[in-house]
């Protein structure tokens, strides 16, 4: 039995790279996975690889910066698994600029918007088990961590 048996994990940007490694680790501990990627091919490929290893997984392709995406991502987890236990905001992109030259809009879109949409919003739906309704995270731009409550 794994430490995460029966838990449901939403992981943005998990179709490839570090995100894929994260879902593989969560799956190895027994978690059920909702895989996300911006592009259409990587997410289903990752889901197929996880299923071949015996993991219950589903894909939700989309862009975390699009306003209605997080509702669709959450609904995928809720309709498939009836709950959310783990949220990992791994999705990232670049403006091809160094941080000290970013505009306020670029800063918001790059650092705040993904956190607000990918962590705070779904935290309201965390499963009602063991410390329910809380999301403790260590996010870029919030070095001491933040607590989003449902």
Secondary structure, DSSP 8 states (H G I E B T S, - for coil): --TTTT-EEEETT-SSHHHHHHHHHHHHTT-EEEE--SSHHHHHHHHHHHHHTT--EEE----TTSTTHHHHHHHHHHHHHS-B-EEE-------SS-GGG--HHHHIIIIIHHHIIIIIHHHTTB-SSSSTTEEEEEETTEEEEEEEE-
